[in-house]
Structure formats: structure tokens, C-alpha cells
Amino acid sequence: MAHGPATLADGWKAYISRWVFTTNHKDIGTLYLWFSFAMFILGGAFAMIIRAELFQPGMQLIKPEFFNQMTTMHGLVMVFGAIMPAFVGLANWMIPLMIGAPDMALPRMNNLSFWILPFAFAILTSTLFMEGGGPNFGWTFYAPLSTTYAPESVNFFIFAIHIMGASSIMGSINIIATVMNMRAPGMTYMKMPLFVWTWVITAFLLVAVMPVLAGAVTMMLMDINFGTSFFNAAGGGDPVLFQHVFWFFGHPEVYIIILPAFGVVSQIIPTFSRKPLFGYSSMVYATAAIAFLSFVVWAHHMFTVGMPIAGELYFMYATMLIAVPTGVKVFNWITTMYKGSLTFETPMLFSIAFVILFTFGGFTGLMLSIAAADMQYHDTYFVVAHFHYVMVAGAVFSGTAAIYYWLPKWCGKMYNETMGQVQFWVAFVGFNIAFMPQHFLGLAGMPRRYADYGLQFADWNMVSSVGAFIYGGAQIMLLFNVIMTIRNGKPVADEKVWEGAEGLEWTVATPAPYHTFAKPPQVK
Amino acid sequence: MSLAASNRKLLIKLLLGAVAMFAFAIFVLPPIYTLFCEITGLGGKTKGEYTAVDVRVDTSREVTVRFVASNNAMMPWEFRPTMDKVVVHPGEPTEITYFARNTTSEDMVSQAIPSLVPNNMADYFHKTECFCFENQPLAAGDHAELKLVFIIDPDLPASVNSMTLSYTLFDITDRTAVPVAQIQ
């Protein structure tokens, strides 16, 4: 038996060395999860500043220039710092356990891909303290705002994006290699848990599009510092090219964020319905179909740039087509629950809320896909509400569900169910109070990314801000609940923490030992 | 093949894939985009020299063409159109001029880059003669009238009754191997 990990009892030096030099998939998963939670709190703090300023019309707390930096940094930190690393953390922890592998395929690269992330975000955050401020051009950093008119700190931003991209690519390659080469005997592709399936498809998306993002920022870097004119109309380039390149990355990116969330929910709903997942193979094919379609719909983010009508129609219909495989998924989740022996523990509550709210966000997405209507909705709070329904109620709710679901397996202790359910209801109610009114604001014409607004928007903005503060509070409750569980939760001894749970990860001891599946299990 | 070797093989393949996508984004996407805009006439980039084939002048229509000039951030020359706008009939060749003065004490070479609004109407704006087809050398302190002859296509959609042509002037002295005096 291999030796165990260094603990605090071995002294600080050994303990820190363990985490810095670790190649253990569980340690790296833990690091990813804590890091992403720290970024979630940071990005959340930015969001609180935004909502505090928007609580009332007029300028109260911050200057408009700083407001622009806050909206930009909120988006960047949440997408690249909170959501993506959280799912990479879950993948690190769970994929080897789910496919019966002793570790990830490339453990040293795994260590590297995590440890460059804190540097990327230290660089990104440090721009806020630089002269001229941090990035202020929106998380989509459209040229020429992000080139000709950018603050000088933009070079730090570009470098940070390069590092994040390198980290994501390495993490994805690791996941692909693990899934393709490290499966236990008998674990065929069509027996893999859906979380593994959605992640391996996500990993391919990441390998394909993160380099495109790196290319986009590299072209920005050249335009800014080396006199090229990729995006500069004055020099024969075209700023619209930037939007095409960005969204060629950006649209697959939104599926990169949501597909692992689909996977998590597809694990949790069968467990608490005490039924196998309905339509497993259709789930796999639907995931692959969504991933494929994500490459051919990017310009629906740019209906207002002046496309020919044929282009608008194509991107409109192609976008609507995505609703078909997504509908298959929602259908399967609901059918899994149908006539199941349902219980409503916290992970299940978050998963059901995910299905409902994600579907709602999907419907507003369909509204936005209508090119003619998008002329009205474009860059309003309706868009903001739409993507928060799919990213927060989608990705973040499913991430929260995953933490409650697997936390007992990770640390061998049960979280406080009452506290978990209270946290769910606070999060659910707070989320809807925060984002539902933003649909109304957007339909009424309130544009996004402004520090101030007309008086007619005052009431719903105040409601939205109150909801945002409630939702922010719910995250502190989550943190408190997790810490309390780790420190003095009730110990769980059963390998199968949840009675309805299926899969290899529930065959190892609880808490999961530091090394698992040294001898590969035989899958029937 | 051992597990470590097959892992490494997959790693190399996927890394190559990532590098290929990076190269695709920088070296393939922009040229494809430019080509696509050229073929479809989108993007507001006017085309090269045009040989007039159709002498039909549509006197029933008038189109206002406005002229704009701007300098790239690194370009100190004085550069402006000699008139703000002209009203023309489609099909009628029209000559206008831009004025440029090298305000520096050094010989320089410039290049003007055109852009047209509405940007999907570039196919209907033909230039039979344009200073933008070649670079413009000017000795220190010198000035020049730069000539442009254009024809608006009679097939211009009826909904369009005004266009704006913009030129941005770039300093390309560094990229020109031949001394200014020789070009002149």
C-alpha cells in the first residue's frame, strides 16, 4: 500500500509541499475546487459592487470607469476562474473513480495545469491596481475597444488569457487521455457514466476552441504592439473579424460550461429517483450533437453587425436546431423522474431547479435566436437575464448539487441536510428575484453594461439588487456548510452514501482513500 | 504499446491539434474572412481598379457621396478631401480629389486604406482611378492633390441614396525599400 498524504501533523513544510508538488488526482481536484470557489467569491464581490451601484438610478458608490471594469472582471472571473475550474476539479476527482482508473493519465501535467491558474488570475486581478485601471471593455473584449481604446493594462489581460488557455488545454488533454486509455477492463464507452461522457466531449471542444481564443488575443497583442491591422479598419482590417473569431470560440465555450453540468445532473437525478437514467444512449448522442452544432451557430451573437439576410436566416435556424438535442435531454431527465421513488435531498433539489431554470433560460435563448426579435433584445438586460439563467441556474446550480452529492464521498462526513435545504431555498428564491426582473428591464429597453439608467427602470433594478444580495448570501451559507461538514460533520461509513447511487465511485471506501483502483476493477 | 507510451502519443496528437487550431485562428480565419467579404461585397472594402463597361447614366436618381479622411495614429500628415460631398447620378463618372501635405521634415511614403458605408454596398462603388491603388510618396514639406474617379453602379439598390467613403492614411515609409526620390 502506498504511503498516505502529508497532513498538518507532519509540519507545515511537508504539508505545503504535498499540495504544491501533488500529482494525485484527488488532491488536484480539491485544489481546483477551492480555487474556483475563491474565484467565485471574488467574481461575486464584483457582482455585488455592480448591483449596489445599480440599486438606485444615478451615481452613488463608484465611478462609471470603475463600473466598466467591474462588469468586465465579473464576467472574466466567473467564466474562466469560477465555473470552468470548478468542473475541471470535479472531473479530476470523479472521472478516475467513475472509470476505475488509479489516477489521471498525465499526472505531472495535471499539476502544472492547475498551478499556472493562480498566476493567471493574480495577473488579471492586479490590473485593477494599475494606472488606467483593469480591462473595461466587457468580458467579450470586442476590438477596437480592447485594442485602440484599451487601457495599458490590456497586455496583462492578454497574457492572463494565454495562461488560462494553456491550463484548460492541458486539463482537457489529460481528461481525453484518461478516458481513452485508462478505463477499467469491461468499461466500454457506452457503459461510461454520463458525467464522463459529457466531460470527454467538452474536453474535445476545449482543445478545439481555446487555441482560437489564444489566437484572438494574440492578434490583439500584435495590433496593439506590433502595428498589424487584423482588427483595425484604418489599416485594412475589420473589427467585425474580431467578433467572428471571438464567437467562433465563444459559442462552443458556453457549451463547455454547460455540458459538464448536464453530466452532473444526469448522475444525480437517477440516484434520487432510484431509477436508471432514461434514454442513456440518446443522452450521449444529444451531447455530441450539441457539441457539433456549437461550431456552426456563432454569428447569432452578432445579428446586429449588418449581415445579409441569408446569413441571419441560416444562423437563426441553425441555432433553433440546438433546441432539439437539448429538448431530448430535458425530456430524459423528466422521464427519469417519472414514476421514480423520489426523495428531495439537497443535491436533488438543486438538480430539479437546474432542469426547470435551465429550460427557462433555454426558452429565452430561443427568443434571442429569432434574428428579427434580436434587433430589439440585443445588448439589453434581456440577454443578461438569459445567460444568467443558463450559467448560474445552469452551471452554478449543478456545481452546487455536485458538491452536496459527492462531498460525503470526498471527506467521509455528511453535510447538514437542513442547512443544505435552507441554502437551496435561499439560493433559488434569491436567484429568481435577482434575474427574473432583468427580463422585464431588457424587454423595456434597458441596455446592459451601463453604470446608470433611466428612472423608469428604478423599481425592478432595486428588486434585482435585493435578490442579488440574497443570492450572494446563499453562497456564504454554502461555504459555511461545507466547512462545517469537513470539520464536524456526522461520519459516513457506508460505501454507498446514497442508497440509490450506482457506479464505480460508490464501490470504494468512504471517505475515498488517497489511492484507489491500484488494481483495476472488473466491470460486468 | 505500454500505457505510458500510448498516453504520450495521445498527448502529442492533441497538442498538435491545439497548435493547428491556433494557427487556423491567426493564419487561416482572417484571410478566409477577407476573401469571403471580397466575394460577397460585405465588410465595406471597395475593390481594385474598375473598367467602365456600362455608360448608361441613370439621371432619374441622385446619390449623395460623402468623403471622410483620417490619419492613422502614427501618421502626422495633413490629409483631407477637397470637398465634403458630391451629388451624383448612378453611372456617371465623377472626379474628386483629396489633399495631402507632408508636414514633417522627412521624406515619407503613405498608403490610403478605403472603407465604405453602408458596408454591404461596396460592390456598387466602382473606382476607375484612385490614389489608393498605389502608395503616395511625398518629400519633406511637399503637398499633392490626390485624384479619385468613381462610378456608382446603376444597379445600386433603390433604398440607398447616400454613401460615405472614408480613407485612412498610413505611414509605410519603413516598409518601402526604394527611396522616396526614386518613386517620384
Contacts between the chains, C-beta under 8 A, distances in Angstrom:
chain1	res1	chain2	res2	distance
A	105	B	3	8.0
A	105	B	7	4.5
A	105	B	10	7.7
A	106	B	7	6.0
A	106	B	11	6.1
A	109	B	11	7.5
A	148	B	73	7.8
A	169	B	15	7.8
A	169	B	18	5.1
A	172	B	14	7.8
A	173	B	10	7.6
A	173	B	11	5.7
A	173	B	14	4.4
A	173	B	15	6.7
A	173	B	18	7.8
A	176	B	10	6.8
A	176	B	14	6.2
A	177	B	7	5.0
A	177	B	10	4.7
A	177	B	11	6.1
A	177	B	14	7.6
A	180	B	10	6.4
A	181	B	3	6.2
A	181	B	6	5.4
A	181	B	7	5.6
A	181	B	10	6.6
A	182	B	3	7.4
A	207	B	14	5.5
A	207	B	17	5.7
A	207	B	18	5.3
A	207	B	21	7.5
A	208	B	17	7.4
A	208	B	21	5.7
A	209	B	21	7.2
A	210	B	18	7.2
A	211	B	18	4.8
A	211	B	19	7.1
A	211	B	20	7.9
A	211	B	21	3.8
A	211	B	22	3.8
A	211	B	24	7.7
A	211	B	25	6.4
A	212	B	21	5.8
A	212	B	22	7.5
A	212	B	24	7.2
A	212	B	25	4.3
A	212	B	29	7.9
A	214	B	22	5.6
A	214	B	25	7.4
A	215	B	21	7.7
A	215	B	22	5.2
A	215	B	23	7.9
A	215	B	24	7.5
A	215	B	25	2.7
A	215	B	26	4.6
A	215	B	29	7.6
A	216	B	25	6.5
A	218	B	22	7.8
A	218	B	26	6.2
A	219	B	25	7.8
A	219	B	26	6.2
A	219	B	30	7.6
A	227	B	74	7.7
A	230	B	30	5.8
A	233	B	44	7.8
A	233	B	113	8.0
A	233	B	115	5.5
A	233	B	168	7.5
A	234	B	70	6.7
A	234	B	72	5.2
A	234	B	113	6.3
A	234	B	168	3.7
A	234	B	170	7.3
A	235	B	72	6.6
A	235	B	113	6.1
A	235	B	168	7.3
A	235	B	170	6.1
A	236	B	45	7.6
A	236	B	113	4.7
A	237	B	30	7.8
A	238	B	33	7.1
A	238	B	34	7.9
A	238	B	37	7.3
A	238	B	43	5.6
A	238	B	45	7.8
A	240	B	43	6.8
A	241	B	29	7.6
A	241	B	30	6.0
A	241	B	33	5.0
A	244	B	29	7.3
A	244	B	33	6.3
A	245	B	25	6.1
A	245	B	29	5.7
A	245	B	30	8.0
A	248	B	25	7.8
A	248	B	29	7.3
A	306	B	42	7.7
A	306	B	118	7.5
A	306	B	119	6.0
A	306	B	120	6.2
A	307	B	42	7.8
A	308	B	40	7.0
A	308	B	42	6.7
A	308	B	120	6.6
